[in-house]
Amino acid sequence: MTGYAGQEPVANWPNRAKIAVQIVVNYEEGGENNVLHGDAASEAFLSEIVGAAAWPGQRHWNMESIYEYGARAGFWRLHRLLKDLPVTVYGVATALARAPHQVAAMKNAGWEIASHGLKWIEYKDFSEADERAHMVEAIALHTEVVGARPRGWYTGRCSGNTVRLAAEEGGFAYVADSYADDLPYWSEFGRRDQLIVPYTLDCNDMRFATPQGFNSGDQFEAYLKDSFDVLYAEGVAGAPKMLSIGLHCRLVGRPGRVAALRRALDHMAAHEGVWFATRLEIAEHWAAQHPARRIRRPSQMKREEFVSAFGGIFEHSPWIAEGAFDLELGPTHDTATGVHSVLSRVFRSATEEQRLGVLTAHPDLAGKLAEAKRLTAESTAEQASVGLDALTDEERASFTRLNDAYVAKFGFPFIIAVRDNTKASIMMAFEARIENDRDTEFATACRQVERIAELRLIEKFGA
């Protein structure tokens, strides 16, 4: 759920492009549910038939002819429009096997042909073993028909196992069964780092065939243009993204819709710095620019390792890390911000006496422990960063006077995130805060403890 957390890697698209536009043609016609294919019922998904339902044990002639339109007419209309552009085909293997002329046209146009599974059917109820077997068969059939194995995979109507199974197969440069981002990202599956190149269900002509979808070509055109314009502006501002466009031969291949697609593509092509690319080109570019990088993930650590790594973040208070380990840790906590969140939750929910113990665990600024070189490594570095380890006699006397007065009044040492300050601003804060009442100062000191912890984690993760 964290993603790039607002700090997306710079895409560095070729020729400093401001946006990558990726067009997918889904070739499913001939791979859909059909009793002729050995399926239990007819197809009921993504057609012109409102409220379509599967017919168990029967052929659905109207549905079949709609899918047939995609192969007979829609594909060729799209091919004429897109043949000079880089396109990725999501090809259902059984559909490709029934489409020698279309496959030849795809190859002649130089399109990438990725795998869209063995059949255009629902996989949510498949066993893991059966889905894996379909995947193996899909790759073999695809290789026979196309002449090369697919480098990309998209099931579409997938199960909870699909992406992992595709990653474990080991031969895919990317998997597209995700709608989670506008940029590629890496996912870990055991020892396999799998690149995910997310797809789209919004910039997708499937919405001509769904409730609350596009009713006219103008709506589709406007949505594509608006999506492009927003992402293009982000690219101009220095954060280039990827625009995925999903097409189906039997849907946008209709005359009343293809005109809208043509106008939208003309709009995009009229801009400078637009990279039209296949998904494989995007995947290979991303893998070269941003290769997978593994870290020791806090969410995967054993208790002893977690406490060892983060037990000193809150000064001399390993119980905070112990409590954080018992919270729900996941990949979103594998960052400085994530670990800080769970540590701070434990600190904030502690009793006042426990939090006071954390405050009193902190040393006086430029105090006797520092002089005796008995500070923790973190505190030593922090105090040295603003020169508190090299005070004049007059400065040391001032700190000693203020430390004594502060502790006498509040019962805990003066605490401030020194890395956010200078020696002068620390002294000013010292003199100002000593005038606070105890409740105000206790709350201020706790906030400063959390900020010190945050800075320590940022440094730790940066290293």
N, C-alpha and C positions, 0 to 999 in steps of 0.2 A: 504493500500500500504506500510505500515511501517513494519508490522510483528514484529519480535524480534529485529530489528534494529542492527543486527550484534552481539547481546548479547543473544544468545539462552540459554535457561535454560538447565542445564546439565540433560540429559535424565535419567541417573542412571538405565540403563537397567539391568535386573537381571544378577547376576554373573559377573558384570562389563563388560558386552558385549560391543563391540566396534561398533556394528551395529545391528539393528533389520531388519530382512528380512521378508517381509509379502507377501504371495502368494495369489492371488485372482483367483478363477475359476468362471467365469461368466456362469451361467446356464440360457440360454435364449431360448433354443430350445423348441418350443411349445408355447412360449409367444409372438412370433413376429407377425407383421401385417399379417393377413390372412383373406380372406373373410369367411373361415370356422369358424373364431373366432368372426364374426360379424363386422369385420373391412371393411373400404370402398375400400381398395386396398391391393395388395400383398406387401411383404417386399422388401426394396431396399437398405438395409444398412448392411455393414460388411459381405460380401460374396466373393466368388471367381469370381463372374460375374463382369467384367470390365464395368463401366458405367451403372450399373443396374438402372432401373427406375421402379417405382411402376406401376402396371397394375390395373387401377380402375375397380372394379367390377369383376375381374377375378382372378383365381388361377394362380400362376406362378410355374409350376411344377419343373423347374430347381432350382429355389430359395428354394422351399420347401424341395427338396431332399438334398440340401447343408446343410440346418439347420438340417434335419433328420440325416445326417452323424454325426453331433456333438453329438446327443443323442445315436445313435446306435453304433458308433465306437470311436469317439474322446473322449467322456467322459471316457470310460473304459480304453483307453490308458493312459490318464492323471491320472486316479485313480490308475492304477498299478504303475505309476511313483511316485505319491505323497502321497500314502495312509499312509506312515509312517511319514509324515511331518505335522505340523500344517498348516491348510489351511482355508481360509475363502471363502465360496461360496456366490456370489451375486446371489441369486435365485429369478427369476421372479416368482411370486406366481402362475400364471396360468400354467407356464412351470413346476413348481414343482408338481402341481396337476396332470399333465399328465406324471409324471416320478416316479412311486412308487419304481421301482428297483434302480434307481439312487439315490433317496433320502435315501433309506435303506443303500446303499453303503456309502454315505456321513456320515450318522450317525454312521455306524460301524467303519469308519475311525476316528471318533472323530472330524470331521471338524465342524467349526462354520458355520451355515447357516444364513446369513443376508438377508435382503429383498432388492430385486432389482425392487421393484414396482409391481403393479398388472399385467401390460402387458409391453412388450418390444416395446414401441411405443413412439412417440414424444409428449412431454407435453407442449411445448412452447405456444401453442394457447389455452390451456385449461383454463377455468375460475378457479378462486381460489376455488370456491365451488366444482366444478367437480373434480379438482385434489385432494382436501381433501377427497372427497368421495371415490376416487380410493385408496387413502392411507389407509383409514379405512378398505376398503374391502380387500386390499392386506394383511394387518396385520391379519385380521380374517381368510382368506383363508390359509395363511402361518401357522397360529397356528393350524388349522385343519389338515393340511398335515404333518407338521413336528412334532407337539406335544408340541411345545413351541413357544411363540411369538418371533419375531426377536428382537435382541438387537442393531443391526446396520442397517443403511438405506443408499441405494445408488440408486437414480433414473437413473442417467446417462444422458438420453435425457430429461433434466429437464427444468423447467421454472424459471423465476425470483422469484417465490414464494416458490420453493420446500424446500429449507433448512429451511426457517422460519416455514413452515407448519410441517416439521418433528420435529423441535424443540418444537413447540407448542403442538404436540401430546404428548410429555412428557415422553415417554417410551424408548427412544433410548440412549444407552450409548455413541453412536457416530453417526455422520452423515459423509458420505464420498464424498458428492457432492462438491468437491473442489480439485483444483490442485495447491494450492497456497504455499505449503511449503514442507519441508522434515521432519517436526516434527508436531505433533498434536498441536492444539491451541484452545482456548476458544472463542466463540462468544456469545454476549448477544442478546436475543430476549425477550423484555419485562422483566418479572421476571425470565425467564429461561436462565440459563447458559448452552449452548450446546457445548459439545466437538466436534471438527471437526478433523477427522483423514483423511488427504488428500490422494487422490488416484493419479493415474498416467495415462497419455495418451502417454507417450514416451517409458517407459519400458513396452510396451503393444503389444501383438501380433496383435492387431487391425491394426497395421501399415503394416501387410501383405495384407490388404484389402483396403488401401487408397493410393491415389497418393503420390509420393515421399516417399513411405514407404520402408519396408524391402522386397527385392527381393529374398533373400535366407536365409536359416537358419543361415549361417555364420554371416550375418549382425546382426541378432537378438542376436546371442550368443555374438558377440563382443560388442554390445551396452550394454547388461546386465552386462558383465564382467567389462567394463569400468565404468559403473555407480556404480557397487559394489566397485571397487577398489578406486574410488575417495571418496565415502562415508566412506569406511573402513579406509582410511588414515586420514580422518577428525576425525573419532572416536579414532584412535590411538593418534592423537594430542590433544585429550581431549574434542571433541565436537561430541559425537555420534549422528547419525541420523537414519532415517528409509528409507529402500528401498522397494517401492511397486512394485510388478510385476503383471501385468494384463494378464489373459489368457482366451481364449475362446475355447470351446470344438471343434467347427467346423473349427477353424483356426490352432492353434498350435497342435491340436489333430491329424493332418495329419502326416504320417510317415516321410516325408521329412523335417519336422520342429521340431518334438518332440525330435529328437536326439540333436539338438542344445540346447534346453531347458535343457536336461539332462546334457550336458557338462557344461553349465553355472552354474547349481546348484551344480555339483561336484566341480567346482572351488570355489564356495562360502563355501561349507561345509569343504573344505580343510584348511580353515583359522581358527585360534583360536579366541574365543570371538565373535561368531556369534550366535545371538538369532533368531531362526526361531519361529515366533509367529503368532497367529491369530490376526485379527484386534481388536477383543474384548479384548484379553489379553493386547494388546498395550493400548487400551483405559482405561481399568481398572488400569493398571500400571500408566499411565499418571495422571489419576484423583487422585490416591493416592499420587503420588510424587509431582504433581503440581496442586493442586485443584484450582478451579476458584476463582479469587480474584477481587472483585469489588472496583473501586475507584470513587471518585466524578470527573467526566470527564469534563474538561474545555469546550469541544465542546458541552456539553449538558447544560451548565450553562446559566441562564438568565443574562442579561446585568449587573444588579446591583451586582449579586454575582461574576461575572467574574471580574468586576472592583474592587470590594472589595478584591478579592483574589490576584490580580496581579497589582493593581494600584500603589503599592509602590515598585515594582521591579526596575523601573527606578525612581530614587530619586525624590520624591515630584512631580511626573509627571503622574497623573492618566489619562490624555488625551491620553497617548500612549496606555494604556489598552483599553480605549474607542474605539480608532481607530482600534485596533487589533480585537476587538469583531465584527466589521463590515466586516472583511475579511471572506473568505470561510474557516470556521473551520470544521474539521472532526476528526475522530478517530486518524488520524496521528498526530494531535496536542495535544493529551492527555498525553503528556510527557513533561519533562523539555525542551528537544530539540525542540519539537513542539511549545510550548508556546513561547520559546525564538525566534523562527523563525518569528512568526507573530508580536511580540513586536518589534523586530529589524527592520522589514520591515517598520513599522510606523515611527520609529525613523530615519531610513535612508532616507525616502522619505520626511521628514519634512524640512522646510526651515532652513537656517543657523541660523536665529534668534531664531527659536523654539529649535533647538539643543543647541544653546548657553544657552538658558534658562534651559535646563536639566543640562548642565555643571555647571552653577552657582548655581543650587539647591544643588549640592554636598558640604559638609562641608570641610574646611581646615583639612588636616591631623594633628592630635594632636593640633588643634587650640582652639580658645576660646569657641566654642560651645561644644567641647568635655570636656573641663575643667569645663564648667558650666552644664555638663550632659544634654545637650539639643539636642543630636543627635537622629536620628531614631534608633529603636531597631536593624535594620540591620547594620547600620553604627557603632553603639556602639560595636556590636559583632565582626564586621570585624576588627576594629582598635584594639580591645582587643586581637584578635587572634595572633597578632605579637608584643604585648607588648607596643603599642602606648599609652595605658592608664597608663603606669607606667614608664615614661621617667625620666631620671636624669635631673637636672637643666641645665646641659650643652647640653643634647640632645634636650630639649624643646627650648632652645635658638636657636639652629641650625635650627630646624623646623620652628620657628617663623620667622627667618631671610629669609629662603628660601621661605616660604609662601608669605611673603610680597613682595619679589622681583619678584616672579613668577606671582602673581596677577597683580602687577604693569605693567609687560611686556605684559601679554596675556589677561588680563581682565576676567579670570576665574580661579578657584582653581586648584591646581595640583591634578590630579586624577590617581590612579593606583589601580589595583586589588590586595589588600594587601594579600589576601589568597594565591596568587601565589608567594609571596615574603617573605623575612625576613626584619627585621628592617634595617639591613645593606644594603641589595639590594635595598630597597626603597630609602634610602639616596643616594646611587650611582645613581639610575635612576633620582632622583630629580636633582642632580647636573649636570647630562648629558643633560637632556631634557630642562633645562632652557636656554641652548645655541641654541635651535631650533628656526627657524623662526615661525611666528604665524600660517601660513597655515599648516605646518608640525605638529606643536604641537596640533592644533585644531583637525586634523585627528587622531593623536595618542590618545588624550583624549577621542574622540568619541569611538575608538576601546576599550579603557579601560572601558568606561561606559557599553558597550555591554558585555564585559567579566564579569564585576561585576554583571550585571543582570543574566548572565548565571549561575554564581556560586550561586547566591541567589535562582534561580529556582531549581538547582540540590539539594540544601539543603532542599528546601520546599517540593519537591516531595519525597525526601528520608525520610523525617519526616512523 
